[in-house]
Amino acid sequence: LGNPRGDVLDIRAVADVAHAAGVPLIVDNTVPTPFLLRPIEHGADIVIHSATKFLGGHGTTIGGVVVDGGTFDFGAHAERFPDFHEPDPSYHGLRYWPALGPGAFA
């Protein structure tokens, strides 16, 4: 649900296109909130929310939420996601996907 026009996206159709291209679908669910729409149930892989705008309700909070549905295989296209597959020097050379698989993002 887009802001400010209120356009409604066919999440399933866009998810199918994204997955066919080997990329995750990331949906900003700030406007409808989880109360009205749960994008992961419609094919989104990652959902973000602005806690500052709608989840807090009064503008008294500053924050955001990132929800990984665990539905996208970041291992299938390692060359597209090098940060998940190459050693991270800040974590003693840990390679997230090979070491943790889908649990790397839980």
N, C-alpha and C positions, 0 to 999 in steps of 0.2 A: 504494500500500500504506500504509494509515493506521496511525498510532501512537496509542494502544497496542492497539487492537482487531485490527489486521491486516486491516481491510476492504480489498477489492480493487475499485478503480474501473474501470468500463468506459470507458477513456480515449477510444476512438473515438466512442462514443455521446455523451459529454459534449462532445467536440471538435465534433461535428456540430451540437449545440445552440448552443454558443458561437459558432461561425462563422455560423450562421444569424442570430444576434443581432448579428453584426458586432463581436464582441469576441474577443481572443486567449485561448487556453487556456494557463494557467500551471500547471505541475505541480511540486510539491515532491518530488523524487526522493531525499531523504536516506536514508530507510529501506532501499529496495531497492538503491540505488546503481546506477551504470551497468552493473555486472556482471550484475545480474539483470533490469533493465528499462531500455529506451531509449524514453522516452515520445514523442519526436519521431517515431519510426517508427510510432506509433499515433495520431498526429493532434495531439499537443500542439505549441504554437508556441514556448513558452519553458519551459525546465526550470531549476530551481534545486536546488542541493545545499548542505548544510552540511558544509564540509570539517572543521569542528571535531569533528563527531560520528563520522561513519563513514569518510570518505575518508582522514582522518589515522590513524584506528584506535586511537590511544592517548590522545586528548585533549591531545596535545602541540602541536596546531596551532590557530590561530584564523583562520577564513576562511570564505569561501563562494564558490560558483561560479554564474554566471548564463549559460545557454546559449540563445542566440536561434537557432532553427532556420531563420530566414529564410523562413518559410512564411506569415506573416500579412501582409496588405496594409494597413499603417497609413495608406496614402494614400487608401484607399477611403472612409474615414469621418473626414475631417480634423477635423470639429467635435468628435469624441470624443477626439481626441488632440492638443490644441492645443500641447502642449510640443514636439511634433515638427514643427509647421507654422508656428508663430509665431516671429518673430525672437528669438534668444537674445542679450541684451545682453552676456553674459559672453564670447561668441564673435563679437563685432563684428556682431551682427545676423544671424548665420547662421540660416537656416531649414533644419533637418536633412533632412526628407523631400524637399522640393523640390530641394535641392542635391545630396543623396547617394542618394536612393531607398533601396532595400533595403540598400545598403552602409552606411547611417548606423548600423546596429546590428551590423556585422560586427566 
